[in-house]
Amino acid sequence: MSTVVPYAALTGVYTIDPARSTIGFSVRHAMIANVHGRFGVFEGLVKLDGYQPSRSEAYLSVQTGSIDTSSPDRDTRLAGADFLDAATYPLMVFRSAGLADRGDGQFRLTGHLRIKDVELPLHIHLAFDGATQDESGDHRVGFSGTALVRRSDWGLGWNTPAETGGVLISDKVRLSFDISAVRLSRADAA
């Protein structure tokens, strides 16, 4: 009697495809609406162990100056010294520390997120969205995930009182990830 390992065929090293992936965020503005944004320049690797998913690893590097909220003035402010300080800290980096299978294609990815000179734990609720062979013959996997963080924990605490009470920008930020990754050949993975 053989035991079927559901993710065994996915074992390998993958590179994140930035043209088909999104690293985004949303935050309450003036306590009445969410502002959405994304980062346009990033790269990452995912090492999947389909036999023991808990041994899988992920690494992501994001250029802080590539922030895009559809408002050039706001993007300049967010990339500036009051927030991300992209001139001094051009990269945000995430590296995984563990993966827990929660069943039904749901996982909890734990790791560390470094923004500016602060590195703190980050827990991502992750869903496996599937695997396929694309039109070019490349093997792809897809994941989506979210995490809720407090920006002040990373020293991004700038704020101002809102005219109607409260503050202009919420401290809570929802991070979102839609990832499409391509499996590397064994030679490239080495």
C-alpha positions in Angstrom: 0.0 0.0 0.0 1.5 3.3 -1.1 1.0 6.6 0.6 0.2 9.6 -1.7 2.0 12.8 -0.8 -0.2 15.6 -2.1 2.5 18.1 -2.8 5.4 15.8 -3.8 5.4 16.8 -7.5 5.9 20.4 -6.5 9.3 19.8 -4.9 11.9 22.2 -6.3 13.2 25.8 -6.4 11.0 28.5 -7.9 11.7 32.1 -8.8 8.9 34.6 -8.2 7.6 36.0 -11.5 7.2 39.8 -10.9 5.1 40.2 -14.1 2.5 37.9 -12.8 2.7 38.6 -9.0 1.6 41.4 -6.7 3.0 42.6 -3.4 0.4 45.0 -2.1 -1.0 46.7 1.0 -4.0 48.6 2.2 -4.3 51.1 5.1 -7.2 53.2 6.4 -6.9 56.9 5.5 -8.8 59.5 7.5 -10.5 56.6 9.1 -13.1 56.4 6.4 -11.6 54.6 3.4 -8.8 52.2 2.5 -5.9 53.4 0.4 -4.4 50.5 -1.7 -0.8 50.3 -3.0 1.7 47.9 -4.3 5.4 47.6 -4.9 6.5 47.3 -8.5 10.0 46.0 -8.2 10.8 42.8 -6.2 12.3 39.4 -6.5 12.2 36.2 -4.6 12.9 32.5 -4.4 10.7 29.7 -3.0 12.1 26.3 -2.1 9.3 23.9 -1.9 9.7 20.5 -0.2 6.5 18.7 -1.2 7.4 15.7 0.9 7.8 17.7 4.1 6.2 21.1 3.5 7.4 22.4 6.9 10.9 22.4 5.4 10.0 24.7 2.6 11.6 28.2 2.5 10.9 31.6 1.0 12.9 34.7 0.5 11.6 38.1 -0.9 13.4 41.3 -1.5 11.3 44.5 -2.3 12.6 47.8 -3.6 11.1 50.4 -1.2 11.3 53.2 -3.8 9.0 51.2 -6.2 5.9 52.0 -4.0 2.8 52.9 -6.1 -0.5 54.2 -4.7 -1.6 55.9 -7.9 -0.7 59.2 -6.4 2.9 60.4 -7.3 2.9 63.0 -4.4 1.8 60.4 -1.9 4.4 57.9 -3.3 7.2 60.4 -2.9 6.1 61.0 0.7 5.9 57.3 1.5 9.3 56.6 -0.1 10.8 59.6 1.8 12.4 59.9 5.3 9.1 60.0 7.2 8.2 56.5 6.1 10.3 54.0 4.1 13.3 56.3 3.6 14.2 54.5 0.3 17.3 56.6 -0.2 18.9 55.1 3.0 17.0 51.7 3.1 16.4 50.7 -0.6 15.2 47.2 0.3 12.6 45.5 2.5 13.4 41.8 3.0 11.4 38.8 4.2 13.0 35.5 4.9 10.9 32.5 6.1 11.6 30.6 9.3 8.8 27.9 9.1 5.7 26.7 7.4 2.8 25.0 9.1 0.2 23.0 7.1 -3.3 23.9 8.3 -5.1 21.6 5.9 -7.1 22.2 2.8 -4.3 24.1 1.0 -4.0 26.6 3.9 -0.7 27.3 5.5 0.9 29.6 8.1 4.2 31.0 6.9 6.4 32.5 9.7 9.5 34.5 9.2 11.2 37.8 9.7 10.5 41.1 7.9 13.2 43.8 7.8 12.0 47.4 7.1 14.6 50.1 7.5 16.9 48.8 10.2 14.2 46.9 12.2 13.7 43.1 11.7 10.6 41.6 13.4 8.6 38.4 13.2 5.9 38.2 10.5 3.1 35.6 10.2 1.4 35.2 6.8 -1.8 33.4 6.3 -1.1 31.6 3.0 -3.2 29.7 0.5 -1.9 27.3 -2.1 -3.8 28.4 -5.3 -2.6 25.6 -7.6 0.1 24.4 -9.9 0.2 24.1 -13.7 2.4 23.9 -16.7 2.1 27.1 -18.7 2.1 27.7 -22.5 5.9 27.9 -22.5 6.2 24.5 -20.7 7.3 26.1 -17.4 6.0 24.6 -14.2 4.3 27.2 -12.1 2.8 27.4 -8.6 0.5 30.0 -7.2 0.0 31.3 -3.6 -1.9 34.1 -2.1 -1.6 35.5 1.4 -2.3 38.2 3.9 -0.7 39.6 7.0 -1.7 42.4 9.4 1.1 44.5 10.8 1.4 47.7 12.8 3.6 50.1 10.9 4.8 51.8 14.0 6.6 48.6 15.1 9.0 49.2 12.2 9.5 52.9 13.0 6.9 54.1 10.4 4.9 56.0 13.0 4.4 59.4 11.3 0.9 60.6 11.6 -1.2 63.7 12.1 -4.6 64.3 13.8 -7.6 64.2 11.4 -10.0 67.1 11.5 -12.9 64.9 12.4 -11.0 63.1 15.3 -8.7 60.2 15.3 -5.6 60.2 13.0 -5.0 60.6 9.3 -3.4 57.2 8.8 -4.2 54.0 10.6 -1.3 52.2 12.4 -2.6 48.8 11.0 -1.6 47.8 7.5 -2.8 44.8 5.7 -0.2 43.2 3.5 -1.3 41.1 0.5 0.6 38.7 -1.7 -0.4 37.1 -5.0 2.5 35.0 -6.1 3.1 33.1 -9.3 6.5 31.3 -9.3 8.3 29.4 -12.0 10.3 26.2 -11.2 14.0 26.5 -12.0 15.9 23.7 -13.7 18.1 21.7 -11.4 21.2 23.3 -12.9 19.8 26.9 -12.4 18.6 26.0 -8.8 22.0 24.9 -7.8 
